[in-house]
Every structure is written in C-alpha cells, then in structure tokens.
Amino acid sequence: MRQGRRDGFREFAAGRSGHLYRSACLLASGDTHLAEDLVQETLGRMYLHWGRISRIDNPAAYAQTVLVRAFLTHRRRRSAGERPVGEFPDTGAAAGGGDPALRMTLLQALGRLAPKDRAVLVLRYWEDRSVEETADAMNVSSAAVRTRTSRALARLREQLGGSLSAFAEL
C-alpha cells in the first residue's frame, strides 16, 4: 500500500513539476533559484499529505494553490528581499521561443509588482484560473481578486508604458 502511494506521488511529481516550475518562475520574476525552492517546498508539502490529496478531484490545482501560498509565505519573510543575482540568466531554448526582449521586459515588470499583485496576474492570466479559483488559492474574496487584478494590470501598463506597443509592432 505504501509503495503504491509513493509510486503515485512520483508519477504526479514527474508530470507536474515542469508546469509548477514555469509558474514559480513567473511568480519569482525569473529568479530560477527561488522557483526551484518553491517547487521543492510545494512537492514536499504535497508528499506529506499525499494519502489525502490523491483522493481529491484535482491534485494539480491543489498543487498550484500550495505553490502560490508558499510564494506568498516566502515574500512575507524578512529575507525575501535578498536577490542572489543581479541579472536574469540566459535561458536559451527553455525560454519557449518568442521574443526574448519582450520576455525580459515582462518578467522585469512583473518583478516590480507587489507579490500579491504578481500572484493574482499569474493565476488569472498564466494559469487561466477563474476569479473564484484565484480567490480560493489566495485565501481572499472574489471582490478582492477583481480589485487586485484591475490595479495590478494598471500598474503593469504604467511600468511598460509605450514599450509594449513597440514590441507588438515588430
């Protein structure tokens, strides 16, 4: 019985770790070291309660919720302001194609947002979650998610200014 649970968790972790890592990179504004730590913490928490988690309808959505909460907890810590590198690493082919300058601009702009603003944008637009799912993941009301989304998008537009339209014309 125990071996079956371990195998089930290994299969889940192998299948979801890439997706969790991409979401964590967005939450961490391109800080790959922090993203790896967040994914490891998420999978560790999931493993501890895997017997109960594996019986829920959507363990992948639960993992995303755990990831976001781990990120928000990390940002509340005093040491969260420390940055191990000054520039984003060259991700090469892992970047997924597209315009690298646009990716860097967007990641830097996301990095300047407050952690909760960043989390709401990642959940709503990267993870394509509904307002209610985002509210549940962040442990806030639906109205708070709508307000925070509107304000975060306004801040993002303010930061990007005319530079985003210049990229769109290329």
Secondary structure, DSSP 8 states (H G I E B T S, - for coil): -HHHHHHHHHHHHHHHHHHHHHHHHHHTTT-HHHHHHHHHHHHHHHHHTHHHHTTSS-HHHHHHHHHHHHHHHHHHSGGGG--S-SS----GGGG-SS-HHHHHHHHHHHHTS-HHHHHHHIIIIIS---HHHHHHHHTS-HHHHHHHHHHHHHHHHHHHTTHHHHHHT-
